[in-house]
Amino acid sequence: MKNTTFFQKYGIVVVLAGLIVFFTIMSPAFLTVDNLFNVARQVSMIGITSVGMMFVMLTGGIDLSVGSVLAFVNVVCAYFMVKMNMNPWAACLLCMVISAGFGFLNGVIITKWRVPPIISSMGFMNILSGLAFIISGGLPIYGFDPNFTIMGQGYISIIPIPVIIMIGIFILGWFILNKTYFGRYFYAIGGNEEAAKLAGINVISTKQMVYMLSGIFASLAGIIMLSRLNSGQPTTGTGFEFEVIIAVVLGGVSVNGGSGRIFGVVIGVLIMGILSNGLVLMNVNDYVQDVVQGIVLVIAVGFDCVSKAKSESKLKESVKNKGNAVSA
C-alpha cells in the first residue's frame, strides 16, 4: 500500500529523472545549459496553455480548440500589425479579448445547450482553423516591427523571456487553484457536479469561466509563438492541442475531473519537452515521436482510469465495512 501511494505521488518525478539520466547517457549534448534552456523555451507555449487546459479538465471537460486558438491568434495578430498598422501591444490585447470571447462562447454552448465538451471544442477547432486560413489566404504574414520579436526570442540575463512568462503563468495557476474560491470550485465541480450545485456553486458560470481562461492562455501562447517565428502562419497549431492534453494528463490531472496539482502539470510539461528534445538529439524522426507521444497518452490515461477505479472500489468497501460495523 505504501509503495503504491509513493508511486502515485512521486512516480512522475521518478520518470522525469529517469528520462534525464537516459538521454544524458545517449547524447552528450543533452545535459548542457544551452540545451536545457532550449527545452524550456520549446515547451513554454505548451506550459502556458496547459494551465488553462488543467482548469477545464478539473471541471470534467476538455478543450480541443487550443491549437486552433494558437494558430488563429498567430495569424490575426500578425494581420492587425501588418495590414492594419496597429500598435503591437494593442493587437496582442485585442487578440486575447477575441480569444476570451470564443472561449466564453464555447462554454455557453457546453453549459446552456448541453453539447458535450469534446464536440463543442472540436467545432471551434475547425472554425478557428478555417478562419486562420481564410484571413491569411494560406500564406505566412510577416513584416511587422522587429522589436516585437523580443517577447519570443529575447532574454533576461540568461533566461529566455518565454520561460519567464511560463513560470509566471504556473505561479498564477497555483494561486488560483490554492488561494481562491474559484480554484476550489473547479475541484468541486469535477468531483461531483450535483453536490457542487447543492453547495451553492454556480456551476454554469464557473464552467464558462474556465473555457474563457483556456482561450486566454492559448492566445498568449499564440502571441509568443508569433514573436518567436516572426511570421503569422495558419499551420502553426497543428497537433498542439494533443501535446497539451498529454502533458496535463501525464501530470496527474484526471480525465474525469476533480483531481490534479499544478506541480504535476509542470513535471508533465517538462517530460514532454525532454522526451521530444532527447529523441531529436538521437536522430529519431517525427513519425516515431508521434507514436511515442500516443503511447504515453494511452498509458497516462489508462493509469488514471485504473487508479480512479481502485479508489472508488476502496471507498465502497470502506463504506460497506462501516455499515456492517454499525449493524453489529
NUMAR-260766 format. One record per residue (C-alpha): residue number from 1; residue in one letter; chain; x, y, z. Coordinates in Angstrom, 3 decimals, padded with zeros to 6 digits. Each point is the difference from the previous one (the first is absolute). Example, Ala and Ser with C-alpha at 12.3 -4.5 7.8 and 13.67 -1.06 7.14 Angstrom:
<rs>
+-----+------+------+----------+----------+----------+
! pos ! code ! unit !     east !    north !       up !
+-----+------+------+----------+----------+----------+
!   1 !    a !    A !  012.300 ! -004.500 !  007.800 !
!   2 !    s !    A !  001.370 !  003.440 ! -000.660 !
+-----+------+------+----------+----------+----------+
</rs>
This chain:
<rs>
+-----+------+------+----------+----------+----------+
! pos ! code ! unit !     east !    north !       up !
+-----+------+------+----------+----------+----------+
!   1 !    m !    A !  000.000 !  000.000 !  000.000 !
!   2 !    k !    A !  002.773 !  002.410 !  000.933 !
!   3 !    n !    A !  001.893 ! -000.777 ! -003.209 !
!   4 !    t !    A ! -003.135 !  000.595 ! -002.074 !
!   5 !    t !    A ! -000.631 !  003.315 !  001.737 !
!   6 !    f !    A !  003.627 !  001.062 ! -000.510 !
!   7 !    f !    A ! -000.157 ! -000.846 ! -003.710 !
!   8 !    q !    A ! -003.289 !  001.862 ! -000.438 !
!   9 !    k !    A !  001.452 !  003.105 !  001.658 !
!  10 !    y !    A !  003.553 !  000.026 ! -001.313 !
!  11 !    g !    A !  000.057 ! -002.439 ! -002.919 !
!  12 !    i !    A ! -000.036 !  002.810 ! -002.569 !
!  13 !    v !    A !  003.074 !  001.589 !  001.628 !
!  14 !    v !    A !  001.762 ! -003.364 ! -000.211 !
!  15 !    v !    A ! -000.928 ! -000.191 ! -003.704 !
!  16 !    l !    A !  001.397 !  003.497 ! -000.596 !
!  17 !    a !    A !  003.254 ! -000.881 !  001.781 !
!  18 !    g !    A !  000.236 ! -003.254 ! -001.971 !
!  19 !    l !    A ! -000.403 !  001.833 ! -003.314 !
!  20 !    i !    A !  002.693 !  002.511 !  000.942 !
!  21 !    v !    A !  002.442 ! -002.799 !  000.888 !
!  22 !    f !    A ! -000.856 ! -001.980 ! -003.162 !
!  23 !    f !    A !  000.421 !  002.884 ! -002.443 !
!  24 !    t !    A !  003.156 !  001.206 !  001.798 !
!  25 !    i !    A !  001.541 ! -003.423 ! -000.634 !
!  26 !    m !    A ! -001.283 ! -000.163 ! -003.599 !
!  27 !    s !    A !  001.054 !  003.527 ! -001.007 !
!  28 !    p !    A !  002.818 !  002.097 !  001.514 !
!  29 !    a !    A ! -001.683 !  003.130 ! -001.362 !
!  30 !    f !    A ! -003.130 ! -000.524 !  002.106 !
!  31 !    l !    A !  001.100 !  001.072 !  003.474 !
!  32 !    t !    A !  001.396 !  003.408 ! -000.924 !
!  33 !    v !    A ! -001.251 !  003.389 !  001.169 !
!  34 !    d !    A ! -000.791 !  001.142 ! -003.539 !
!  35 !    n !    A ! -001.975 ! -003.132 ! -000.822 !
!  36 !    l !    A ! -001.950 !  000.030 !  003.270 !
!  37 !    f !    A ! -001.015 !  003.631 ! -000.563 !
!  38 !    n !    A ! -000.900 ! -000.957 ! -003.554 !
!  39 !    v !    A ! -002.291 ! -002.742 !  001.345 !
!  40 !    a !    A ! -001.638 !  002.467 !  002.396 !
!  41 !    r !    A ! -000.537 !  002.523 ! -002.799 !
!  42 !    q !    A ! -001.452 ! -002.662 ! -002.297 !
!  43 !    v !    A ! -002.580 ! -001.130 !  002.577 !
!  44 !    s !    A ! -000.923 !  003.509 !  001.170 !
!  45 !    m !    A ! -003.026 !  000.187 ! -002.324 !
!  46 !    i !    A ! -001.184 ! -003.446 !  001.125 !
!  47 !    g !    A !  000.567 !  000.955 !  003.631 !
!  48 !    i !    A ! -002.001 !  003.230 ! -000.244 !
!  49 !    t !    A ! -002.905 ! -001.707 ! -001.768 !
!  50 !    s !    A !  000.081 ! -002.986 !  002.370 !
!  51 !    v !    A ! -001.114 !  002.178 !  002.920 !
!  52 !    g !    A ! -003.237 !  000.923 ! -001.789 !
!  53 !    m !    A ! -000.472 ! -003.613 ! -001.126 !
!  54 !    m !    A !  000.488 ! -001.143 !  003.592 !
!  55 !    f !    A ! -002.786 !  002.321 !  001.182 !
!  56 !    v !    A ! -002.324 ! -001.424 ! -002.652 !
!  57 !    m !    A !  000.854 ! -003.626 !  000.754 !
!  58 !    l !    A ! -000.388 !  000.505 !  003.757 !
!  59 !    t !    A ! -003.668 !  000.821 ! -000.646 !
!  60 !    g !    A ! -000.381 ! -003.185 ! -002.040 !
!  61 !    g !    A !  000.272 !  001.627 ! -003.436 !
!  62 !    i !    A !  002.522 !  000.206 ! -002.803 !
!  63 !    d !    A !  000.995 !  002.696 ! -002.489 !
!  64 !    l !    A !  001.186 ! -001.261 ! -003.391 !
!  65 !    s !    A ! -000.014 !  003.504 ! -001.471 !
!  66 !    v !    A !  003.205 !  001.279 !  001.654 !
!  67 !    g !    A !  002.185 ! -000.881 ! -003.003 !
!  68 !    s !    A ! -002.321 !  001.868 ! -002.352 !
!  69 !    v !    A ! -000.133 !  002.958 !  002.416 !
!  70 !    l !    A !  003.797 !  000.124 ! -000.179 !
!  71 !    a !    A ! -000.056 ! -000.082 ! -003.825 !
!  72 !    f !    A ! -002.865 !  002.532 ! -000.204 !
!  73 !    v !    A !  001.771 !  002.473 !  002.300 !
!  74 !    n !    A !  003.274 ! -000.619 ! -001.847 !
!  75 !    v !    A ! -001.625 !  001.143 ! -003.246 !
!  76 !    v !    A ! -002.411 !  002.676 !  001.256 !
!  77 !    c !    A !  002.559 !  001.778 !  002.182 !
!  78 !    a !    A !  002.414 !  000.121 ! -002.944 !
!  79 !    y !    A ! -002.828 !  001.247 ! -002.247 !
!  80 !    f !    A ! -000.856 !  002.795 !  002.444 !
!  81 !    m !    A !  003.620 !  001.160 !  000.156 !
!  82 !    v !    A !  000.891 ! -000.345 ! -003.705 !
!  83 !    k !    A ! -003.237 !  000.674 ! -001.890 !
!  84 !    m !    A ! -001.630 !  002.432 !  002.424 !
!  85 !    n !    A !  003.149 !  001.652 !  001.421 !
!  86 !    m !    A ! -001.231 ! -000.603 !  003.541 !
!  87 !    n !    A !  002.232 !  000.516 !  003.011 !
!  88 !    p !    A !  001.501 ! -003.435 !  000.877 !
!  89 !    w !    A ! -001.158 !  000.028 !  003.622 !
!  90 !    a !    A ! -003.487 !  001.178 ! -000.968 !
!  91 !    a !    A ! -000.130 ! -002.819 ! -002.568 !
!  92 !    c !    A !  001.047 ! -002.535 !  002.655 !
!  93 !    l !    A ! -002.579 !  001.251 !  002.476 !
!  94 !    l !    A ! -002.775 ! -000.034 ! -002.610 !
!  95 !    c !    A !  000.897 ! -003.573 ! -001.013 !
!  96 !    m !    A ! -000.168 ! -001.136 !  003.627 !
!  97 !    v !    A ! -003.409 !  001.639 !  000.389 !
!  98 !    i !    A ! -001.265 ! -001.694 ! -003.179 !
!  99 !    s !    A !  001.337 ! -003.367 !  001.195 !
! 100 !    a !    A ! -001.641 !  000.494 !  003.377 !
! 101 !    g !    A ! -003.270 !  000.646 ! -001.852 !
! 102 !    f !    A !  000.332 ! -003.225 ! -001.992 !
! 103 !    g !    A !  000.811 ! -001.909 !  003.193 !
! 104 !    f !    A ! -002.996 !  001.487 !  001.773 !
! 105 !    l !    A ! -002.265 ! -000.853 ! -002.950 !
! 106 !    n !    A !  001.334 ! -003.556 !  000.084 !
! 107 !    g !    A ! -000.870 ! -000.159 !  003.698 !
! 108 !    v !    A ! -003.496 !  001.361 ! -000.642 !
! 109 !    i !    A ! -000.682 ! -002.649 ! -002.662 !
! 110 !    i !    A !  001.208 ! -002.722 !  002.375 !
! 111 !    t !    A ! -001.952 !  001.208 !  003.029 !
! 112 !    k !    A ! -003.147 !  001.429 ! -001.576 !
! 113 !    w !    A ! -000.508 ! -002.249 ! -003.004 !
! 114 !    r !    A !  001.352 ! -003.097 !  001.764 !
! 115 !    v !    A !  002.381 ! -000.759 ! -002.878 !
! 116 !    p !    A !  002.778 ! -002.390 !  001.145 !
! 117 !    p !    A !  003.300 !  001.889 !  000.488 !
! 118 !    i !    A !  001.871 ! -002.196 ! -002.469 !
! 119 !    i !    A ! -002.541 !  000.802 ! -002.748 !
! 120 !    s !    A ! -000.296 !  003.720 !  000.688 !
! 121 !    s !    A !  003.752 !  000.549 !  000.274 !
! 122 !    m !    A !  000.558 ! -002.088 ! -003.130 !
! 123 !    g !    A ! -002.421 !  002.296 ! -001.814 !
! 124 !    f !    A !  001.944 !  003.070 !  001.123 !
! 125 !    m !    A !  003.222 ! -001.755 ! -000.970 !
! 126 !    n !    A ! -001.215 ! -000.220 ! -003.592 !
! 127 !    i !    A ! -001.554 !  003.486 ! -000.019 !
! 128 !    l !    A !  003.121 !  001.764 !  001.255 !
! 129 !    s !    A !  002.324 ! -002.031 ! -002.188 !
! 130 !    g !    A ! -002.131 !  000.849 ! -003.033 !
! 131 !    l !    A ! -000.044 !  003.689 !  000.907 !
! 132 !    a !    A !  003.804 ! -000.005 !  000.332 !
! 133 !    f !    A !  000.338 ! -001.335 ! -003.556 !
! 134 !    i !    A ! -002.653 !  002.377 ! -001.379 !
! 135 !    i !    A !  001.605 !  003.092 !  001.565 !
! 136 !    s !    A !  003.521 ! -000.943 ! -001.055 !
! 137 !    g !    A ! -000.928 ! -001.492 ! -003.360 !
! 138 !    g !    A !  002.060 ! -003.011 !  001.040 !
! 139 !    l !    A !  003.215 !  002.064 ! -000.110 !
! 140 !    p !    A !  002.262 !  001.304 !  002.791 !
! 141 !    i !    A ! -000.476 !  003.607 !  001.094 !
! 142 !    y !    A !  003.228 !  001.816 !  000.835 !
! 143 !    g !    A !  001.572 !  003.455 !  000.032 !
! 144 !    f !    A ! -000.917 !  001.375 !  003.425 !
! 145 !    d !    A !  002.101 !  001.946 !  002.509 !
! 146 !    p !    A !  003.282 ! -001.873 !  000.723 !
! 147 !    n !    A ! -000.254 !  001.032 !  003.666 !
! 148 !    f !    A ! -003.030 ! -002.276 !  000.310 !
! 149 !    t !    A !  002.315 ! -003.026 ! -000.239 !
! 150 !    i !    A !  001.418 !  000.782 !  003.442 !
! 151 !    m !    A ! -002.899 ! -001.789 !  001.712 !
! 152 !    g !    A !  000.707 ! -003.289 ! -001.755 !
! 153 !    q !    A !  003.747 !  000.245 ! -000.637 !
! 154 !    g !    A !  001.327 !  002.296 !  002.735 !
! 155 !    y !    A !  001.766 ! -000.735 !  003.276 !
! 156 !    i !    A !  000.121 !  001.453 !  003.479 !
! 157 !    s !    A !  003.535 ! -000.804 !  001.116 !
! 158 !    i !    A !  000.416 ! -003.577 ! -001.292 !
! 159 !    i !    A ! -003.665 ! -001.007 !  000.354 !
! 160 !    p !    A ! -002.238 !  000.108 ! -003.116 !
! 161 !    i !    A ! -002.983 !  002.340 !  000.395 !
! 162 !    p !    A ! -002.551 ! -002.715 ! -001.022 !
! 163 !    v !    A !  001.281 ! -002.122 !  002.916 !
! 164 !    i !    A ! -000.482 !  002.895 !  002.419 !
! 165 !    i !    A ! -003.559 !  000.519 ! -001.277 !
! 166 !    m !    A ! -000.702 ! -003.742 !  000.358 !
! 167 !    i !    A !  001.249 !  000.017 !  003.602 !
! 168 !    g !    A ! -002.218 !  003.018 !  000.713 !
! 169 !    i !    A ! -003.034 ! -001.807 ! -001.430 !
! 170 !    f !    A !  000.749 ! -003.108 !  002.087 !
! 171 !    i !    A !  000.170 !  002.174 !  003.125 !
! 172 !    l !    A ! -003.285 !  001.675 ! -000.972 !
! 173 !    g !    A ! -001.580 ! -003.425 ! -000.548 !
! 174 !    w !    A !  001.203 ! -001.192 !  003.407 !
! 175 !    f !    A ! -001.391 !  003.140 !  001.632 !
! 176 !    i !    A ! -003.421 ! -000.389 ! -001.636 !
! 177 !    l !    A ! -000.268 ! -003.677 !  000.958 !
! 178 !    n !    A !  001.262 !  000.310 !  003.568 !
! 179 !    k !    A ! -000.827 !  003.527 !  001.138 !
! 180 !    t !    A ! -003.341 !  000.856 ! -001.607 !
! 181 !    y !    A ! -003.558 ! -001.268 !  000.298 !
! 182 !    f !    A ! -000.137 ! -000.542 ! -003.766 !
! 183 !    g !    A !  002.855 ! -002.477 !  000.168 !
! 184 !    r !    A ! -001.865 ! -002.024 !  002.609 !
! 185 !    y !    A ! -003.104 !  000.166 ! -002.176 !
! 186 !    f !    A !  001.899 ! -001.637 ! -002.876 !
! 187 !    y !    A !  000.814 ! -003.011 !  002.179 !
! 188 !    a !    A ! -003.487 ! -000.155 !  001.483 !
! 189 !    i !    A ! -001.732 !  000.020 ! -003.395 !
! 190 !    g !    A !  002.282 ! -002.671 ! -001.404 !
! 191 !    g !    A ! -000.334 ! -002.144 !  003.105 !
! 192 !    n !    A ! -003.797 !  000.074 !  000.168 !
! 193 !    e !    A ! -001.935 !  002.541 ! -002.033 !
! 194 !    e !    A ! -003.343 ! -000.626 !  001.729 !
! 195 !    a !    A !  001.542 !  000.390 !  003.443 !
! 196 !    a !    A !  001.661 !  003.218 ! -001.187 !
! 197 !    k !    A ! -003.395 !  001.359 ! -001.071 !
! 198 !    l !    A ! -001.518 ! -000.912 !  003.368 !
! 199 !    a !    A !  002.902 !  001.782 !  001.711 !
! 200 !    g !    A ! -001.006 !  003.212 ! -001.771 !
! 201 !    i !    A !  002.714 !  000.077 ! -002.663 !
! 202 !    n !    A ! -001.060 !  001.612 ! -003.267 !
! 203 !    v !    A !  001.099 ! -002.883 ! -002.191 !
! 204 !    i !    A ! -001.040 !  001.603 ! -003.301 !
! 205 !    s !    A !  001.925 !  003.248 !  000.556 !
! 206 !    t !    A !  003.054 ! -001.838 !  001.300 !
! 207 !    k !    A !  000.143 ! -002.283 ! -003.036 !
! 208 !    q !    A ! -000.384 !  002.955 ! -002.347 !
! 209 !    m !    A !  002.856 !  001.717 !  001.816 !
! 210 !    v !    A !  002.410 ! -002.954 ! -000.324 !
! 211 !    y !    A ! -000.535 ! -000.196 ! -003.758 !
! 212 !    m !    A !  000.530 !  003.751 ! -000.229 !
! 213 !    l !    A !  003.251 ! -000.326 !  001.981 !
! 214 !    s !    A !  001.079 ! -002.851 ! -002.261 !
! 215 !    g !    A ! -000.493 !  002.268 ! -003.010 !
! 216 !    i !    A !  002.003 !  002.805 !  001.624 !
! 217 !    f !    A !  002.967 ! -002.209 !  000.883 !
! 218 !    a !    A !  000.004 ! -001.620 ! -003.462 !
! 219 !    s !    A ! -000.060 !  003.464 ! -001.603 !
! 220 !    l !    A !  002.979 !  001.077 !  002.110 !
! 221 !    a !    A !  001.859 ! -003.079 ! -001.239 !
! 222 !    g !    A ! -000.950 !  000.974 ! -003.569 !
! 223 !    i !    A !  001.409 !  003.494 !  000.465 !
! 224 !    i !    A !  003.281 ! -001.375 !  001.342 !
! 225 !    m !    A !  000.160 ! -002.454 ! -002.898 !
! 226 !    l !    A ! -000.562 !  002.865 ! -002.464 !
! 227 !    s !    A !  002.779 !  001.997 !  001.622 !
! 228 !    r !    A !  002.314 ! -002.995 ! -000.126 !
! 229 !    l !    A ! -000.684 ! -000.906 ! -003.655 !
! 230 !    n !    A ! -000.196 !  003.634 ! -001.164 !
! 231 !    s !    A ! -002.865 ! -000.919 ! -002.353 !
! 232 !    g !    A ! -003.664 ! -000.937 !  000.325 !
! 233 !    q !    A ! -000.604 ! -003.496 ! -001.359 !
! 234 !    p !    A ! -003.395 ! -001.761 ! -000.088 !
! 235 !    t !    A !  001.586 ! -003.452 !  000.448 !
! 236 !    t !    A !  001.778 !  000.911 !  003.233 !
! 237 !    g !    A ! -002.390 ! -001.735 !  002.418 !
! 238 !    t !    A ! -000.253 ! -003.361 ! -001.782 !
! 239 !    g !    A !  000.002 ! -002.755 !  002.624 !
! 240 !    f !    A !  000.679 !  002.520 !  002.772 !
! 241 !    e !    A ! -003.160 ! -000.870 !  001.958 !
! 242 !    f !    A !  001.066 ! -003.633 !  000.345 !
! 243 !    e !    A !  003.427 !  000.952 !  001.357 !
! 244 !    v !    A ! -001.721 !  002.169 !  002.617 !
! 245 !    i !    A ! -002.464 ! -002.743 !  000.964 !
! 246 !    i !    A !  002.796 ! -002.588 !  000.275 !
! 247 !    a !    A !  002.006 !  002.319 !  002.265 !
! 248 !    v !    A ! -002.994 !  000.695 !  002.258 !
! 249 !    v !    A ! -001.117 ! -003.627 !  000.274 !
! 250 !    l !    A !  003.586 ! -001.160 !  000.465 !
! 251 !    g !    A !  000.204 !  002.550 !  002.825 !
! 252 !    g !    A ! -002.718 ! -001.832 !  001.909 !
! 253 !    v !    A ! -003.108 !  002.029 ! -000.877 !
! 254 !    s !    A ! -002.894 ! -002.448 ! -000.208 !
! 255 !    v !    A ! -001.840 ! -000.269 ! -003.307 !
! 256 !    n !    A ! -003.154 ! -000.374 !  002.096 !
! 257 !    g !    A !  000.608 !  003.243 !  001.870 !
! 258 !    g !    A !  000.359 !  000.889 !  003.660 !
! 259 !    s !    A !  003.679 ! -000.803 !  000.630 !
! 260 !    g !    A !  003.416 !  001.279 ! -001.019 !
! 261 !    r !    A !  002.741 !  002.361 !  001.136 !
! 262 !    i !    A !  001.822 !  002.787 ! -001.788 !
! 263 !    f !    A !  003.322 ! -001.535 !  001.067 !
! 264 !    g !    A ! -000.885 ! -003.179 ! -001.870 !
! 265 !    v !    A ! -000.860 !  001.987 ! -003.132 !
! 266 !    v !    A !  003.375 !  001.765 !  000.164 !
! 267 !    i !    A !  001.730 ! -003.404 !  000.115 !
! 268 !    g !    A ! -002.237 ! -001.279 ! -002.820 !
! 269 !    v !    A !  000.970 !  002.955 ! -002.192 !
! 270 !    l !    A !  003.696 ! -000.559 !  000.726 !
! 271 !    i !    A ! -000.292 ! -003.698 ! -000.844 !
! 272 !    m !    A ! -001.578 !  000.868 ! -003.356 !
! 273 !    g !    A !  002.787 !  002.470 ! -000.761 !
! 274 !    i !    A !  002.823 ! -002.282 !  001.081 !
! 275 !    l !    A ! -001.487 ! -002.976 ! -001.847 !
! 276 !    s !    A ! -000.329 !  001.980 ! -003.230 !
! 277 !    n !    A !  003.423 !  001.631 !  000.288 !
! 278 !    g !    A !  001.737 ! -003.240 !  000.930 !
! 279 !    l !    A ! -001.504 ! -001.875 ! -002.938 !
! 280 !    v !    A !  001.105 !  002.778 ! -002.360 !
! 281 !    l !    A !  003.556 ! -000.174 !  001.355 !
! 282 !    m !    A ! -000.115 ! -003.762 ! -000.628 !
! 283 !    n !    A ! -001.089 !  000.712 ! -003.615 !
! 284 !    v !    A ! -003.379 ! -001.669 !  000.457 !
! 285 !    n !    A ! -002.399 !  001.212 ! -002.716 !
! 286 !    d !    A ! -003.262 !  001.856 !  000.604 !
! 287 !    y !    A ! -002.240 ! -002.973 ! -000.796 !
! 288 !    v !    A !  001.588 ! -002.116 !  002.709 !
! 289 !    q !    A ! -000.391 !  002.929 !  002.405 !
! 290 !    d !    A ! -003.730 !  000.072 ! -000.809 !
! 291 !    v !    A ! -000.211 ! -003.707 !  000.827 !
! 292 !    v !    A !  001.820 !  000.536 !  003.297 !
! 293 !    q !    A ! -002.308 !  002.895 !  000.946 !
! 294 !    g !    A ! -003.046 ! -002.141 ! -000.789 !
! 295 !    i !    A !  001.308 ! -002.823 !  002.175 !
! 296 !    v !    A !  000.720 !  002.428 !  002.844 !
! 297 !    l !    A ! -003.563 !  001.404 ! -000.206 !
! 298 !    v !    A ! -001.625 ! -003.458 !  000.042 !
! 299 !    i !    A !  002.131 ! -001.132 !  002.957 !
! 300 !    a !    A ! -000.648 !  003.210 !  001.955 !
! 301 !    v !    A ! -003.771 ! -000.136 ! -000.545 !
! 302 !    g !    A ! -000.055 ! -003.742 !  000.716 !
! 303 !    f !    A !  001.860 !  000.522 !  003.272 !
! 304 !    d !    A ! -002.422 !  002.774 !  000.963 !
! 305 !    c !    A ! -003.047 ! -002.169 ! -000.704 !
! 306 !    v !    A !  001.414 ! -002.998 !  001.884 !
! 307 !    s !    A !  000.973 !  002.174 !  002.985 !
! 308 !    k !    A ! -003.444 !  001.589 !  000.150 !
! 309 !    a !    A ! -001.715 ! -003.394 ! -000.235 !
! 310 !    k !    A !  002.124 ! -001.300 !  002.881 !
! 311 !    s !    A ! -000.743 !  003.089 !  002.101 !
! 312 !    e !    A ! -003.743 ! -000.367 ! -000.579 !
! 313 !    s !    A !  000.190 ! -003.706 !  000.840 !
! 314 !    k !    A !  001.839 !  000.735 !  003.257 !
! 315 !    l !    A ! -002.518 !  002.709 !  000.877 !
! 316 !    k !    A ! -002.945 ! -002.348 ! -000.551 !
! 317 !    e !    A !  001.711 ! -002.702 !  002.061 !
! 318 !    s !    A !  000.655 !  002.483 !  002.803 !
! 319 !    v !    A ! -003.640 !  001.159 !  000.007 !
! 320 !    k !    A ! -001.171 ! -003.619 ! -000.003 !
! 321 !    n !    A !  002.261 ! -000.914 !  002.937 !
! 322 !    k !    A ! -001.225 !  002.990 !  001.990 !
! 323 !    g !    A ! -003.587 ! -001.020 ! -000.715 !
! 324 !    n !    A !  000.681 ! -003.533 !  001.180 !
! 325 !    a !    A !  001.661 !  001.332 !  003.156 !
! 326 !    v !    A ! -003.006 !  002.170 !  000.790 !
! 327 !    s !    A ! -002.378 ! -002.932 ! -000.579 !
! 328 !    a !    A !  002.056 ! -002.206 !  002.301 !
+-----+------+------+----------+----------+----------+
</rs>
